[in-house]
């Protein structure tokens, strides 16, 4: 089963890449969006088939207020870190990003941001990360699912490196809490905050496009994400609510 899972992961990733390649060529936004969700459903079924149509087994999920606080801290760090990685890379390369940001935001629609967040968490965390965790263990589940999550964003404006770190953070949240609702909330906070802050980011781009600011935000982002991992590593207290 250990060797077979890699073949299924390859099939899973191939379905996403081929499907997203064709949906990226669709001009109608809503048809492309619905097709995008359908591709994720098909890819998910390719893994669920291993369990005869059942979702991968998982332990009971937990919920504590401290977990939510930790997740918010981590997502704040992720927002800064993932959004400033491309800024840092392009500044090093001497590439102007302002035009890219303006173009990238034209097709952002609130409903699609919310639906994609929910679908991606169910697919990449509840199905993919959980399946890898059950067979290959926690660490491989984090990094492999994050890698596939990044590859799946090849045809988006997210950026592979930003998507990889986001996938790792969301995967860590889910696998530590076993609570898909918490990872969905984290993903929604990340996507919606980015959605609303991007216009402000664009407007002030020239003022923040400085090495001192960029590096400071990257370092603070890493510290906040690390803080989240420390909080989520703590064992649940006696008053934990399970679901």
C-alpha positions in Angstrom: 0.0 0.0 0.0 2.9 2.3 0.8 4.3 2.1 -2.8 0.8 2.2 -4.3 0.0 5.5 -2.7 2.6 7.3 -4.7 1.0 6.0 -7.9 -2.3 7.3 -6.8 -0.8 10.7 -5.8 0.7 10.9 -9.3 -2.7 10.2 -10.8 -4.3 12.7 -8.5 -1.8 15.4 -9.4 -2.1 14.6 -13.1 -5.9 14.9 -13.1 -5.6 18.3 -11.4 -2.9 19.6 -13.8 -4.6 18.4 -17.0 -8.0 19.5 -15.8 -6.9 23.0 -14.7 -4.9 23.4 -18.0 -8.1 23.1 -20.0 -10.3 25.1 -17.5 -7.7 27.9 -17.6 -8.4 28.3 -21.3 -12.2 28.9 -20.7 -13.1 32.5 -21.2 -16.4 32.5 -19.3 -15.5 33.0 -15.6 -18.4 31.1 -14.1 -18.1 28.1 -16.5 -14.4 28.0 -15.7 -15.1 28.2 -12.0 -17.6 25.4 -12.0 -15.3 23.3 -14.2 -12.5 24.0 -11.7 -14.6 22.7 -8.8 -15.6 19.6 -10.9 -12.0 18.8 -11.6 -11.2 18.9 -7.9 -14.2 16.5 -7.3 -12.9 14.0 -9.8 -9.4 14.2 -8.4 -10.8 13.6 -4.9 -12.8 10.6 -6.0 -9.6 9.1 -7.4 -8.2 9.0 -3.8 -11.5 8.2 -2.1 -11.7 5.1 -4.3 -8.9 3.6 -2.3 -11.3 3.4 0.7 -14.2 2.1 -1.4 -15.9 5.4 -1.6 -15.3 6.5 2.0 -13.4 9.5 3.3 -10.0 8.6 4.9 -10.2 7.6 8.5 -9.3 10.2 11.1 -9.2 10.7 14.8 -11.7 12.8 16.7 -11.4 16.5 16.0 -10.9 18.9 18.8 -11.7 22.6 19.4 -10.3 25.1 21.9 -10.4 28.8 21.8 -6.6 28.8 22.2 -6.4 26.8 18.9 -8.4 29.5 17.1 -6.2 32.2 18.6 -3.1 30.3 17.4 -4.6 29.8 13.9 -5.3 33.6 13.6 -1.8 34.4 14.7 -0.4 31.9 12.1 -2.6 33.2 9.3 -1.6 36.8 9.9 2.0 35.6 9.6 1.1 33.6 6.5 -0.6 36.6 4.9 2.5 38.8 5.3 5.0 36.1 4.4 3.3 34.6 1.4 2.4 37.9 -0.1 5.9 39.4 0.3 7.8 36.3 -1.0 7.0 37.3 -4.7 7.8 40.9 -3.8 11.2 39.9 -2.4 12.0 37.6 -5.4 11.0 40.1 -8.0 12.9 42.9 -6.3 16.0 40.8 -6.3 15.5 40.1 -10.0 14.7 43.7 -10.8 11.2 42.9 -12.1 8.4 45.4 -11.8 5.3 43.8 -10.1 2.8 46.7 -10.0 1.2 45.9 -13.3 1.0 42.2 -12.5 -1.0 42.9 -9.3 -3.5 45.2 -11.1 -4.2 42.5 -13.7 -4.4 39.7 -11.2 -7.1 41.3 -9.2 -9.6 42.0 -12.0 -11.2 38.6 -11.9 -11.5 38.2 -8.1 -15.1 37.5 -7.2 -16.1 37.1 -3.6 -18.3 34.0 -4.1 -15.6 32.1 -6.0 -13.0 32.9 -3.3 -15.3 31.4 -0.6 -16.2 28.3 -2.6 -12.7 27.6 -3.7 -11.5 27.9 -0.1 -14.0 25.3 1.1 -13.5 22.9 -1.8 -9.7 23.1 -1.5 -9.7 22.3 2.2 -11.9 19.3 1.8 -9.8 18.0 -1.1 -6.3 18.9 -0.1 -6.6 18.5 3.7 -9.5 16.2 4.5 -8.9 13.8 1.6 -5.3 14.2 0.4 -3.4 15.2 3.6 -5.4 12.7 5.7 -4.8 9.9 3.3 -1.0 10.5 3.2 -0.9 10.9 7.0 -2.6 7.5 7.5 -0.1 5.8 5.3 3.1 7.7 5.3 2.9 9.7 8.5 2.5 13.3 9.7 5.6 15.0 8.2 5.2 13.5 4.7 1.5 14.4 4.8 2.4 18.1 5.5 5.1 18.5 2.8 3.7 16.2 0.1 0.2 17.7 0.3 1.7 21.2 0.3 3.8 20.3 -2.8 0.8 19.0 -4.7 -1.2 22.0 -3.5 1.4 24.3 -5.0 1.6 22.4 -8.3 -2.2 22.6 -8.6 -1.8 26.4 -8.5 0.4 26.4 -11.5 -2.3 28.0 -13.6 -3.3 30.7 -11.0 -1.9 34.0 -9.9 -1.0 32.7 -6.4 2.6 31.7 -7.1 4.1 28.3 -6.5 6.1 29.2 -3.4 3.3 31.2 -1.8 0.9 28.3 -2.4 3.4 25.8 -1.0 3.8 27.6 2.3 0.0 28.2 2.5 -0.6 24.5 1.9 1.9 23.5 4.6 0.2 25.9 7.1 -3.3 24.7 6.3 -2.2 21.1 6.4 -0.5 21.6 9.8 -3.7 23.2 11.2 -5.9 20.3 9.9 -3.6 17.5 10.9 -2.9 18.9 14.4 -6.6 19.6 15.2 -8.2 17.0 13.0 -10.8 19.7 12.5 -11.6 20.5 8.9 -13.8 23.4 10.0 -10.8 25.1 11.6 -8.7 24.7 8.4 -11.6 26.0 6.3 -11.9 29.1 8.6 -8.1 29.6 8.3 -8.2 29.4 4.5 -11.2 31.7 4.4 -9.5 34.3 6.6 -6.4 34.1 4.4 -8.2 34.4 1.1 -10.7 37.0 2.1 -8.1 39.2 3.9 -5.8 39.0 0.8 -8.9 39.8 -1.4 -9.7 43.0 0.5 -6.1 44.1 1.3 -4.7 43.7 -2.2 -6.1 47.0 -3.5 -4.5 48.7 -0.5 -1.3 46.8 -1.1 -1.3 47.9 -4.8 -1.9 51.6 -3.9 1.0 51.7 -1.4 3.3 49.3 -3.4 6.0 51.9 -4.1 6.2 52.8 -0.4 6.6 49.2 0.9 8.8 48.0 -1.9 11.9 48.4 0.2 14.3 45.7 1.5 14.0 46.8 5.1 10.2 46.5 5.0 10.1 43.3 3.0 12.6 41.4 5.1 11.0 42.6 8.3 7.6 41.4 7.2 9.0 38.0 6.1 10.8 37.5 9.4 7.7 38.6 11.5 5.6 36.3 9.3 7.9 33.3 10.0 7.8 34.1 13.8 4.0 34.2 13.9 3.7 31.0 11.9 6.2 29.3 14.3 4.2 30.6 17.2 1.1 29.0 15.8 2.8 25.6 15.6 3.8 25.9 19.3 0.3 26.7 20.3 -1.2 23.8 18.3 1.4 21.4 19.6 0.0 21.7 23.1 -2.2 18.8 24.3 -5.9 19.6 24.5 -7.2 20.5 28.0 -9.9 18.7 29.8 -12.6 21.1 28.6 -11.9 20.4 24.9 -15.0 20.0 22.8 -14.8 17.0 20.4 -16.8 16.6 17.2 
